[in-house]
């Protein structure tokens, strides 16, 4: 009967550290990929939310701008002046120009 001899390979401390690091990185990489994709999805959701808020604000600004234009029109000014008992007199209007 022959005895089988088992040989144990001795690894140095540096090799053990390298193997441990390689296994750690292999296990960590799928987790980090999932985490980064989840973070990206969250950021994209926030971007879309902000775009919607900007769109709503732009519509509000446009509406307010139109209201300002309506209120600043000459007919509206004359209407308000008449309601307040004022009259529109072209002789009182002077055009001022800046000469350099």
CORHUPE-V590044 format. One record per helix or strand of 2 or more residues. SS is the DSSP state (@ for helix, = for strand). FROM is the first residue (numbers start at 1). LEN is the number of residues. If there is no record, write none. Layout:
ss:SS from:FROM len:LEN
ss:SS from:FROM len:LEN
This chain:
ss:@ from:13 len:59
ss:@ from:74 len:10
ss:@ from:90 len:3
